[in-house]
Amino acid sequence: MNAGLIPHRYAKALYKLAIEQNTTQKVYDEMLNVVRAFEENPSLQKVLLNPSVSNADKSKLLITAAGPDAGNDYKGFVRLIIDNKREEFAYEMALAYRDIYRNANNISKVTITTAMELPDDEMTKLKALILKSFPDRKLEFATKIDKDIIGGFIIDVDQVRMDASISNEIETLRQKLLSTK
Protein backbone atom coordinates (compact mmCIF):
# COMPACT_ATOMS: atom_id res chain seq x y z
CA MET A 1 0.00 0.00 0.00
CA ASN A 2 1.18 3.51 -0.79
CA ALA A 3 3.02 5.09 2.17
CA GLY A 4 1.29 8.40 1.39
CA LEU A 5 -2.13 6.79 1.33
CA ILE A 6 -1.93 5.29 4.82
CA PRO A 7 -1.18 8.56 6.65
CA HIS A 8 -3.83 10.43 4.68
CA ARG A 9 -6.52 7.83 5.46
CA TYR A 10 -5.76 7.89 9.17
CA ALA A 11 -5.60 11.70 9.23
CA LYS A 12 -8.88 11.96 7.36
CA ALA A 13 -10.56 9.56 9.79
CA LEU A 14 -9.24 11.58 12.73
CA TYR A 15 -10.45 14.80 11.13
CA LYS A 16 -13.96 13.35 10.66
CA LEU A 17 -14.01 12.23 14.30
CA ALA A 18 -12.80 15.67 15.41
CA ILE A 19 -15.63 17.30 13.42
CA GLU A 20 -18.14 15.06 15.19
CA GLN A 21 -16.58 15.87 18.57
CA ASN A 22 -16.14 19.58 17.75
CA THR A 23 -12.40 19.29 18.49
CA THR A 24 -10.84 20.02 15.10
CA GLN A 25 -8.94 23.08 16.38
CA LYS A 26 -7.65 21.25 19.47
CA VAL A 27 -6.47 18.27 17.42
CA TYR A 28 -4.91 20.69 14.91
CA ASP A 29 -2.92 22.35 17.69
CA GLU A 30 -1.85 18.92 18.96
CA MET A 31 -0.76 17.86 15.49
CA LEU A 32 1.26 21.07 15.10
CA ASN A 33 3.04 20.12 18.33
CA VAL A 34 3.67 16.61 17.01
CA VAL A 35 5.10 17.97 13.74
CA ARG A 36 7.35 20.33 15.72
CA ALA A 37 8.48 17.47 17.99
CA PHE A 38 9.50 15.33 15.01
CA GLU A 39 11.29 18.25 13.33
CA GLU A 40 13.17 19.22 16.50
CA ASN A 41 13.99 15.60 17.47
CA PRO A 42 14.91 13.49 14.42
CA SER A 43 15.60 10.53 16.70
CA LEU A 44 11.89 10.36 17.54
CA GLN A 45 11.23 8.41 14.33
CA LYS A 46 14.02 5.94 15.19
CA VAL A 47 12.48 5.30 18.61
CA LEU A 48 9.08 4.58 17.03
CA LEU A 49 10.69 2.13 14.60
CA ASN A 50 12.68 0.35 17.31
CA PRO A 51 11.07 -3.06 18.03
CA SER A 52 12.63 -3.20 21.48
CA VAL A 53 10.68 -0.10 22.59
CA SER A 54 7.35 -1.15 24.09
CA ASN A 55 4.06 -0.02 22.62
CA ALA A 56 3.25 1.66 25.93
CA ASP A 57 6.43 3.74 25.69
CA LYS A 58 5.76 4.61 22.06
CA SER A 59 2.25 5.69 23.03
CA LYS A 60 3.56 7.84 25.90
CA LEU A 61 6.09 9.42 23.56
CA LEU A 62 3.49 10.36 20.96
CA ILE A 63 1.07 11.67 23.57
CA THR A 64 3.82 13.75 25.18
CA ALA A 65 4.72 15.14 21.74
CA ALA A 66 1.18 16.53 21.40
CA GLY A 67 1.60 18.77 24.43
CA PRO A 68 0.63 18.74 28.08
CA ASP A 69 -3.14 18.82 27.45
CA ALA A 70 -3.49 16.08 24.84
CA GLY A 71 -7.18 15.38 24.38
CA ASN A 72 -9.06 12.10 24.27
CA ASP A 73 -9.48 12.18 20.49
CA TYR A 74 -5.73 12.38 20.00
CA LYS A 75 -5.04 9.77 22.69
CA GLY A 76 -7.51 7.40 21.06
CA PHE A 77 -5.84 8.07 17.71
CA VAL A 78 -2.45 7.15 19.18
CA ARG A 79 -3.90 3.90 20.57
CA LEU A 80 -5.33 3.12 17.13
CA ILE A 81 -2.06 3.64 15.28
CA ILE A 82 -0.07 1.69 17.88
CA ASP A 83 -2.59 -1.19 17.86
CA ASN A 84 -2.49 -1.30 14.05
CA LYS A 85 1.32 -1.07 13.99
CA ARG A 86 1.26 2.18 12.04
CA GLU A 87 3.43 4.24 14.39
CA GLU A 88 6.07 4.55 11.66
CA PHE A 89 3.63 6.90 9.89
CA ALA A 90 2.88 9.13 12.90
CA TYR A 91 4.80 12.11 11.52
CA GLU A 92 3.20 11.83 8.08
CA MET A 93 -0.23 11.49 9.72
CA ALA A 94 0.35 14.71 11.67
CA LEU A 95 1.37 16.47 8.45
CA ALA A 96 -1.66 15.10 6.62
CA TYR A 97 -4.04 16.21 9.39
CA ARG A 98 -2.44 19.66 9.36
CA ASP A 99 -2.98 19.93 5.60
CA ILE A 100 -6.57 18.67 5.78
CA TYR A 101 -7.39 21.17 8.52
CA ARG A 102 -5.72 24.04 6.67
CA ASN A 103 -7.55 23.26 3.44
CA ALA A 104 -10.89 22.96 5.23
CA ASN A 105 -10.35 26.25 7.06
CA ASN A 106 -8.79 28.28 4.22
CA ILE A 107 -5.45 28.65 6.03
CA SER A 108 -2.14 29.28 4.30
CA LYS A 109 1.30 28.97 5.84
CA VAL A 110 3.55 31.94 5.18
CA THR A 111 7.29 31.70 5.69
CA ILE A 112 9.26 34.93 5.58
CA THR A 113 12.98 34.33 5.09
CA THR A 114 15.44 37.16 5.69
CA ALA A 115 19.22 37.39 5.98
CA MET A 116 18.90 38.78 9.51
CA GLU A 117 16.12 39.51 11.96
CA LEU A 118 14.03 42.48 10.84
CA PRO A 119 12.94 45.21 13.23
CA ASP A 120 9.37 44.74 14.46
CA ASP A 121 7.99 47.70 12.48
CA GLU A 122 9.44 46.38 9.20
CA MET A 123 8.13 42.87 9.87
CA THR A 124 4.70 44.33 10.68
CA LYS A 125 4.67 46.24 7.37
CA LEU A 126 5.73 43.13 5.45
CA LYS A 127 3.03 41.02 7.11
CA ALA A 128 0.41 43.70 6.39
CA LEU A 129 1.41 43.66 2.70
CA ILE A 130 1.09 39.87 2.61
CA LEU A 131 -2.30 39.98 4.37
CA LYS A 132 -3.50 42.50 1.80
CA SER A 133 -2.33 40.23 -1.03
CA PHE A 134 -4.29 37.25 0.31
CA PRO A 135 -7.51 38.77 1.68
CA ASP A 136 -9.52 35.55 1.36
CA ARG A 137 -7.08 33.43 3.40
CA LYS A 138 -6.19 33.08 7.05
CA LEU A 139 -2.42 33.23 7.31
CA GLU A 140 -0.08 31.51 9.74
CA PHE A 141 3.28 33.28 9.77
CA ALA A 142 6.71 31.79 10.42
CA THR A 143 10.05 33.48 10.04
CA LYS A 144 13.41 32.08 9.10
CA ILE A 145 16.91 33.51 9.02
CA ASP A 146 19.16 32.49 6.11
CA LYS A 147 22.38 34.50 5.79
CA ASP A 148 22.95 33.02 2.31
CA ILE A 149 20.28 35.26 0.80
CA ILE A 150 22.58 38.22 1.64
CA GLY A 151 19.72 40.71 1.94
CA GLY A 152 16.12 41.29 0.94
CA PHE A 153 13.57 38.58 1.66
CA ILE A 154 11.84 35.48 0.37
CA ILE A 155 8.14 34.94 1.01
CA ASP A 156 6.62 31.49 0.62
CA VAL A 157 2.83 31.20 0.75
CA ASP A 158 1.88 27.55 0.34
CA GLN A 159 3.32 26.71 -3.10
CA VAL A 160 3.91 30.31 -4.21
CA ARG A 161 7.30 32.00 -3.78
CA MET A 162 8.24 35.62 -4.10
CA ASP A 163 12.01 35.97 -4.07
CA ALA A 164 13.25 39.51 -3.50
CA SER A 165 16.61 38.41 -2.13
CA ILE A 166 19.93 39.83 -3.19
CA SER A 167 21.24 36.33 -3.85
CA ASN A 168 18.39 35.83 -6.34
CA GLU A 169 19.21 39.15 -8.03
CA ILE A 170 22.86 38.09 -8.35
CA GLU A 171 21.84 34.73 -9.82
CA THR A 172 19.51 36.44 -12.30
CA LEU A 173 22.32 38.74 -13.42
CA ARG A 174 24.68 35.77 -13.73
CA GLN A 175 22.17 33.93 -15.91
CA LYS A 176 21.80 37.02 -18.14
CA LEU A 177 25.57 37.26 -18.49
CA LEU A 178 25.80 33.59 -19.44
CA SER A 179 23.07 33.93 -22.05
CA THR A 180 24.83 36.86 -23.75
CA LYS A 181 27.96 34.80 -24.57
Solvent accessible surface area in square Angstrom, and as a share of the most:
residue,aa,sasa,rsa
1,M,157,0.70
2,N,101,0.52
3,A,61,0.48
4,G,47,0.46
5,L,69,0.35
6,I,9,0.04
7,P,4,0.02
8,H,81,0.36
9,R,124,0.45
10,Y,37,0.14
11,A,0,0.00
12,K,96,0.41
13,A,59,0.46
14,L,5,0.02
15,Y,26,0.10
16,K,117,0.50
17,L,68,0.34
18,A,0,0.00
19,I,97,0.49
20,E,132,0.59
21,Q,96,0.43
22,N,139,0.71
23,T,37,0.21
24,T,29,0.17
25,Q,94,0.42
26,K,82,0.35
27,V,1,0.01
28,Y,5,0.02
29,D,62,0.32
30,E,7,0.03
31,M,3,0.01
32,L,41,0.20
33,N,44,0.23
34,V,2,0.01
35,V,8,0.05
36,R,117,0.43
37,A,18,0.14
38,F,15,0.06
39,E,106,0.48
40,E,119,0.53
41,N,75,0.39
42,P,102,0.64
43,S,64,0.41
44,L,13,0.07
45,Q,49,0.22
46,K,145,0.61
47,V,53,0.31
48,L,1,0.01
49,L,97,0.48
50,N,59,0.30
51,P,130,0.82
52,S,99,0.64
53,V,33,0.19
54,S,56,0.36
55,N,73,0.37
56,A,62,0.48
57,D,72,0.37
58,K,10,0.04
59,S,20,0.13
60,K,131,0.56
61,L,58,0.29
62,L,1,0.01
63,I,43,0.22
64,T,103,0.60
65,A,16,0.12
66,A,2,0.02
67,G,16,0.16
68,P,141,0.89
69,D,107,0.56
70,A,13,0.10
71,G,14,0.13
72,N,125,0.64
73,D,23,0.12
74,Y,5,0.02
75,K,67,0.28
76,G,24,0.23
77,F,13,0.05
78,V,1,0.00
79,R,142,0.52
80,L,84,0.42
81,I,3,0.01
82,I,8,0.04
83,D,108,0.56
84,N,71,0.37
85,K,149,0.63
86,R,76,0.28
87,E,19,0.08
88,E,75,0.34
89,F,24,0.10
90,A,7,0.05
91,Y,53,0.20
92,E,73,0.33
93,M,0,0.00
94,A,0,0.00
95,L,42,0.21
96,A,14,0.11
97,Y,0,0.00
98,R,47,0.17
99,D,64,0.33
100,I,27,0.14
101,Y,14,0.05
102,R,25,0.09
103,N,118,0.60
104,A,65,0.50
105,N,42,0.21
106,N,59,0.30
107,I,16,0.08
108,S,1,0.01
109,K,75,0.32
110,V,0,0.00
111,T,25,0.15
112,I,0,0.00
113,T,7,0.04
114,T,4,0.02
115,A,15,0.11
116,M,138,0.62
117,E,143,0.64
118,L,38,0.19
119,P,72,0.46
120,D,121,0.63
121,D,86,0.44
122,E,83,0.37
123,M,27,0.12
124,T,89,0.52
125,K,139,0.59
126,L,18,0.09
127,K,63,0.27
128,A,54,0.42
129,L,100,0.50
130,I,7,0.04
131,L,87,0.43
132,K,160,0.68
133,S,70,0.45
134,F,57,0.24
135,P,113,0.71
136,D,102,0.53
137,R,67,0.24
138,K,122,0.52
139,L,26,0.13
140,E,50,0.23
141,F,61,0.25
142,A,34,0.26
143,T,80,0.46
144,K,112,0.47
145,I,87,0.44
146,D,49,0.25
147,K,157,0.66
148,D,117,0.61
149,I,8,0.04
150,I,102,0.52
151,G,13,0.13
152,G,40,0.38
153,F,49,0.20
154,I,14,0.07
155,I,10,0.05
156,D,29,0.15
157,V,7,0.04
158,D,73,0.38
159,Q,175,0.78
160,V,94,0.54
161,R,147,0.54
162,M,96,0.43
163,D,45,0.24
164,A,39,0.30
165,S,1,0.01
166,I,79,0.40
167,S,35,0.23
168,N,51,0.26
169,E,97,0.44
170,I,90,0.46
171,E,70,0.31
172,T,57,0.33
173,L,108,0.54
174,R,116,0.42
175,Q,86,0.38
176,K,122,0.51
177,L,126,0.62
178,L,84,0.42
179,S,91,0.59
180,T,108,0.63
181,K,201,0.85
